[in-house]
Amino acid sequence: MLNLVPPNYIKISNMNQTNNVFISTLSIILFGFLLKKYNFITEKEGKTISKFLMYTTFPALMIITMAKVKLDTSLLLIPVFAIILGSTMLLIAWIWFSNYEKYLRGVLTMGVGGFNSGLFGFPIIEGLFGKQAMVYAIMFDIGNTFIVFGAIYSIGSYFSANKKEQTGIKPIFKKVLSLPPVLGILFGLLINISNIKLPTIFFDSLEVLAIGNKPLVLLLMGIYLSFDLDKKLMLAISKVLIIRVSIGIIAVVGLYFLISDNQSLMKNVLMICSLLPIGLTILPFSDELGYDSRIAGTLLNISLLVSFILMWALVVMLEGGYL
């Protein structure tokens, strides 16, 4: 049968879908922001929502994705890529911020290496590429998790005036393994590797929870969004963004040329992940370790806006055939 659909029409259709994903994402975030602005919900209640997501929708999404994915040895390189990417950023920040006061050096360095893959990246990647793309995003988040709770948390503790927290390898390892999403990943992998046959109702129930992940996490991003910026710290904050954007773009270019076209889905997902904003963990880490949470919040908000624009531009270029 002849294909009567013009190529240009397919391009326009794909770009419209991309724009719809980003516009709908932005709309839900804006809705969450307005709910907070007009006092229908507070950031304190947002923390309750965050905890709910951490113990329900996130683990459900991880289990379903990892249980049904076709495992490939090439997937093991993705967490390694995330660790190298985060470590490179942290190394540059460690050197560049060496002349800053400890209280500022600690929070700025914490803002450099981690990625907001769970709350921000997962809904966008799923909307753009479908559930089949989530395995690549989740594998990236495995490496990101070890950067966040291994390197970033340890660096924050090292510079913190609050020395109550233990920062040895064993406590950090136990903390990572106790995270519900990580447990979900491990349980999903166990199901996959062992070929355990579970009742259909088990996966149907998890599917209901996983569906709720996307809108809830975007609403949460809006609830945490704030424009109360401290101008005195803008120069220091701009250095964090320069590191993240520069290394992220270098990673995008490297992935584009190094990964073959027959792995284009994995390539596209990893390029998106390289431009993700700072992880939300900087907020609880700053509170716990005695840093100024306003600095962390400013970093988080500006990074969110910058990454959103860069990711949108990247996807439009890919869909439009400019790359």
Phi and psi in degrees as a GROMACS rama.xvg file:
@    title "Ramachandran Plot"
@    xaxis  label "Phi"
@    yaxis  label "Psi"
@TYPE xy
-72.3856  143.207  LEU-2
-89.2408  105.187  ASN-3
-91.3824  1.26475  LEU-4
-85.9256  117.475  VAL-5
-61.239  141.136  PRO-6
-56.8083  -38.4279  PRO-7
-63.4536  -34.4454  ASN-8
-65.78  -40.3294  TYR-9
-63.6556  -41.7805  ILE-10
-60.5552  -46.9922  LYS-11
-62.7372  -40.285  ILE-12
-63.0506  -43.8237  SER-13
-64.1376  -40.7974  ASN-14
-67.2555  -36.7498  MET-15
-63.3995  -40.377  ASN-16
-63.9295  -42.106  GLN-17
-61.0169  -48.309  THR-18
-61.0696  -39.3156  ASN-19
-62.7657  -40.4691  ASN-20
-62.2365  -47.899  VAL-21
-70.0275  -38.7791  PHE-22
-66.9286  -42.5635  ILE-23
-66.464  -36.9317  SER-24
-62.056  -48.1602  THR-25
-62.471  -36.9406  LEU-26
-64.8794  -41.2406  SER-27
-69.0852  -39.9712  ILE-28
-61.4018  -44.131  ILE-29
-62.4799  -39.3598  LEU-30
-61.6605  -42.892  PHE-31
-62.9078  -39.6175  GLY-32
-62.6167  -42.7744  PHE-33
-67.6463  -35.4939  LEU-34
-59.7174  -39.5224  LEU-35
-74.6343  -42.1195  LYS-36
-58.9503  -39.6664  LYS-37
-98.7283  21.2809  TYR-38
63.583  25.6278  ASN-39
-78.0253  -23.6755  PHE-40
-152.901  152.234  ILE-41
-116.884  167.005  THR-42
-64.1032  -30.7661  GLU-43
-61.917  -42.3848  LYS-44
-69.8201  -29.0213  GLU-45
-62.1398  -35.8651  GLY-46
-63.5848  -34.2628  LYS-47
-66.5265  -41.7999  THR-48
-62.804  -42.2065  ILE-49
-59.7013  -43.1591  SER-50
-65.2765  -38.8711  LYS-51
-61.3175  -45.2738  PHE-52
-62.3186  -41.8413  LEU-53
-61.3487  -31.1518  MET-54
-102.269  -2.99832  TYR-55
-129.329  -75.6669  THR-56
-69.2425  -39.5758  THR-57
-60.1915  -55.5909  PHE-58
-58.7962  -37.6797  PRO-59
-61.335  -45.1259  ALA-60
-63.4427  -40.8591  LEU-61
-64.2109  -44.9601  MET-62
-62.1264  -48.7185  ILE-63
-61.6579  -45.3529  ILE-64
-66.4479  -48.1888  THR-65
-73.5858  -27.8677  MET-66
-72.65  -29.2851  ALA-67
-105.835  -6.85615  LYS-68
-74.3812  147.724  VAL-69
-84.0003  110.618  LYS-70
-70.4342  139.355  LEU-71
-140.653  140  ASP-72
-61.7521  -25.6491  THR-73
-65.578  -22.755  SER-74
-65.4863  -26.9004  LEU-75
-66.5161  -20.2098  LEU-76
-77.1176  -19.1773  LEU-77
-67.197  -48.2096  ILE-78
-59.9442  -34.567  PRO-79
-63.4559  -42.0532  VAL-80
-59.8568  -44.2521  PHE-81
-62.815  -40.5874  ALA-82
-66.4081  -43.0695  ILE-83
-63.6501  -42.4366  ILE-84
-62.1957  -50.1074  LEU-85
-64.9469  -40.1526  GLY-86
-65.5863  -38.0004  SER-87
-62.1915  -45.4201  THR-88
-61.4935  -43.5871  MET-89
-64.9294  -38.2546  LEU-90
-63.8458  -43.9909  LEU-91
-63.0393  -43.6976  ILE-92
-64.6121  -40.1886  ALA-93
-56.8566  -40.8627  TRP-94
-77.7323  -45.8252  ILE-95
-68.0265  -33.1539  TRP-96
-96.2722  16.0236  PHE-97
-65.3665  -22.036  SER-98
-92.6953  0.0473208  ASN-99
-83.2732  157.047  TYR-100
-60.327  150.634  GLU-101
-57.1492  -41.2103  LYS-102
-63.551  -31.0522  TYR-103
-88.5825  -38.4667  LEU-104
-61.4173  -40.1598  ARG-105
-63.3566  -49.7624  GLY-106
-71.6118  -34.8633  VAL-107
-67.4659  -42.0458  LEU-108
-66.0881  -38.606  THR-109
-61.0765  -30.1214  MET-110
-78.9624  -3.46722  GLY-111
-91.1689  -44.6914  VAL-112
-91.0128  -19.6109  GLY-113
-96.2993  161.151  GLY-114
-125.479  142.885  PHE-115
-88.1504  69.4899  ASN-116
-79.6504  -37.1633  SER-117
-71.6182  -57.2847  GLY-118
-74.9452  -37.0769  LEU-119
-104.412  -45.7665  PHE-120
-72.8806  -44.2585  GLY-121
-56.6251  -49.4584  PHE-122
-62.0336  -38.8644  PRO-123
-69.5131  -45.3306  ILE-124
-63.1359  -42.802  ILE-125
-63.544  -40.6453  GLU-126
-67.4391  -35.2885  GLY-127
-79.3117  -44.686  LEU-128
-117.886  -5.95986  PHE-129
89.6053  173.473  GLY-130
-65.9631  -25.2701  LYS-131
-64.334  -21.5418  GLN-132
-83.0007  -14.1241  ALA-133
-66.3112  -26.7805  MET-134
-61.735  -38.5725  VAL-135
-69.1498  -39.7343  TYR-136
-65.1935  -40.5347  ALA-137
-68.2411  -40.7943  ILE-138
-64.0489  -36.7974  MET-139
-63.3185  -40.2976  PHE-140
-69.0899  -24.6961  ASP-141
-62.4488  -48.9483  ILE-142
-64.0592  -40.2891  GLY-143
-61.7669  -37.7386  ASN-144
-60.5903  -41.4635  THR-145
-72.3718  -31.4593  PHE-146
-65.652  -46.1001  ILE-147
-64.4994  -51.0086  VAL-148
-90.3593  -14.9501  PHE-149
-94.51  -66.848  GLY-150
-78.8664  -52.6159  ALA-151
-64.9581  -47.1315  ILE-152
-61.8763  -39.3204  TYR-153
-67.2322  -41.4235  SER-154
-63.6108  -44.2915  ILE-155
-60.1871  -40.1289  GLY-156
-67.4772  -36.7719  SER-157
-63.0653  -41.352  TYR-158
-90.3968  -7.11777  PHE-159
-76.8592  147.243  SER-160
-77.6537  -16.5217  ALA-161
-92.6823  106.69  ASN-162
-105.642  23.0123  LYS-163
-73.2187  -30.1144  LYS-164
-79.2827  139.82  GLU-165
-79.277  137.59  GLN-166
-123.356  20.0063  THR-167
-71.1553  170.782  GLY-168
-63.4372  -42.5002  ILE-169
-63.7251  -48.3378  LYS-170
-60.7712  -39.2888  PRO-171
-66.9762  -42.4024  ILE-172
-62.2793  -42.7396  PHE-173
-64.947  -37.0138  LYS-174
-66.6287  -42.4027  LYS-175
-62.4171  -46.2862  VAL-176
-69.2027  -20.4718  LEU-177
-85.7522  -7.94848  SER-178
-67.9725  128.9  LEU-179
-54.2361  -43.0381  PRO-180
-62.2325  -37.0257  PRO-181
-66.8146  -41.812  VAL-182
-61.6117  -37.1036  LEU-183
-63.5277  -41.5801  GLY-184
-60.8233  -47.0344  ILE-185
-65.191  -40.5523  LEU-186
-66.7891  -41.6406  PHE-187
-62.7773  -41.3038  GLY-188
-64.3362  -38.7627  LEU-189
-61.5617  -43.7999  LEU-190
-61.677  -43.2842  ILE-191
-65.4898  -50.0878  ASN-192
-68.355  -40.2781  ILE-193
-85.8152  -7.46253  SER-194
56.5775  37.4006  ASN-195
-67.3003  131.422  ILE-196
-93.8156  107.842  LYS-197
-103.564  154.208  LEU-198
-59.3263  147.88  PRO-199
-58.7226  -35.3209  THR-200
-63.1336  -26.7865  ILE-201
-62.9365  -49.6098  PHE-202
-72.2773  -33.1605  PHE-203
-62.8609  -40.083  ASP-204
-66.5492  -42.4704  SER-205
-65.2434  -34.9852  LEU-206
-61.6721  -39.6492  GLU-207
-61.3194  -44.2262  VAL-208
-65.2617  -43.4611  LEU-209
-63.6776  -34.8549  ALA-210
-61.9819  -35.3952  ILE-211
-73.9654  -9.75278  GLY-212
-64.6489  -46.777  ASN-213
-59.8473  -56.0526  LYS-214
-66.1596  -35.4627  PRO-215
-68.1946  -40.7769  LEU-216
-69.3765  -33.296  VAL-217
-71.0094  -38.2749  LEU-218
-60.4096  -40.0886  LEU-219
-64.0943  -38.1351  LEU-220
-60.7954  -39.8709  MET-221
-66.7018  -36.8656  GLY-222
-64.5739  -36.3972  ILE-223
-83.9734  -12.9345  TYR-224
-66.1272  135.464  LEU-225
-147.677  147.041  SER-226
-116.232  23.7879  PHE-227
-87.6879  82.4583  ASP-228
-98.3172  140.633  LEU-229
-93.9868  107.855  ASP-230
-65.7064  -27.119  LYS-231
-65.4707  -23.9992  LYS-232
-100.578  4.3816  LEU-233
-62.493  -36.6128  MET-234
-63.4909  -46.241  LEU-235
-64.2225  -41.5809  ALA-236
-65.3245  -36.7351  ILE-237
-62.9918  -31.1733  SER-238
-66.0074  -38.8692  LYS-239
-60.2288  -45.2211  VAL-240
-67.1798  -36.9702  LEU-241
-61.451  -44.1052  ILE-242
-61.7012  -49.9607  ILE-243
-64.8479  -45.6567  ARG-244
-68.7775  -42.6774  VAL-245
-63.1449  -51.2348  SER-246
-66.7019  -36.4588  ILE-247
-62.1012  -44.2484  GLY-248
-67.4292  -39.9541  ILE-249
-59.6558  -41.8924  ILE-250
-63.6437  -41.5033  ALA-251
-60.0983  -47.0514  VAL-252
-62.8189  -43.7313  VAL-253
-61.9087  -45.0792  GLY-254
-62.2304  -40.5617  LEU-255
-60.0789  -40.7674  TYR-256
-90.4585  -23.9021  PHE-257
-90.6635  -30.0392  LEU-258
-94.9945  132.357  ILE-259
-70.9348  162.048  SER-260
-66.1759  -26.9707  ASP-261
-73.5534  -3.43303  ASN-262
-117.729  35.8436  GLN-263
-63.559  -33.3707  SER-264
-64.2989  -47.4499  LEU-265
-61.925  -41.8501  MET-266
-61.3768  -46.3895  LYS-267
-63.2017  -42.1706  ASN-268
-64.6159  -44.0406  VAL-269
-68.0507  -32.974  LEU-270
-66.2962  -40.7322  MET-271
-62.768  -44.8297  ILE-272
-61.6208  -32.5031  CYS-273
-66.7069  -18.6907  SER-274
-108.497  9.79776  LEU-275
-64.824  152.516  LEU-276
-74.9672  176.826  PRO-277
-60.1408  142.333  ILE-278
-70.6936  148.645  GLY-279
-65.0964  -16.6008  LEU-280
-62.0808  -18.1059  THR-281
-61.97  -28.0938  ILE-282
-70.0267  -55.9549  LEU-283
-65.4162  -32.979  PRO-284
-63.0612  -43.2512  PHE-285
-63.7683  -42.2452  SER-286
-62.6867  -45.7493  ASP-287
-67.4827  -36.4188  GLU-288
-97.751  4.22602  LEU-289
84.2175  20.4205  GLY-290
-88.4713  167.96  TYR-291
-74.4094  110.827  ASP-292
-67.7213  -20.1671  SER-293
-66.8818  -35.607  ARG-294
-65.5324  -44.2824  ILE-295
-61.6464  -42.6661  ALA-296
-64.6705  -39.3093  GLY-297
-64.78  -45.4052  THR-298
-55.8934  -46.66  LEU-299
-62.6668  -46.1163  LEU-300
-68.5009  -44.9387  ASN-301
-66.4247  -41.0923  ILE-302
-60.8467  -38.9972  SER-303
-60.3437  -47.3483  LEU-304
-67.3299  -43.2953  LEU-305
-63.3657  -46.6763  VAL-306
-64.4754  -38.505  SER-307
-59.6798  -45.3522  PHE-308
-65.6211  -45.1713  ILE-309
-63.5701  -43.173  LEU-310
-65.233  -42.1539  MET-311
-60.8003  -47.1966  TRP-312
-61.1744  -41.5731  ALA-313
-62.4306  -47.334  LEU-314
-66.2453  -39.9583  VAL-315
-60.9842  -40.7323  VAL-316
-66.1532  -39.7779  MET-317
-67.17  -46.5377  LEU-318
-68.8782  -32.8714  GLU-319
-81.3586  -4.00702  GLY-320
80.2241  16.7348  GLY-321
-81.085  -14.3404  TYR-322
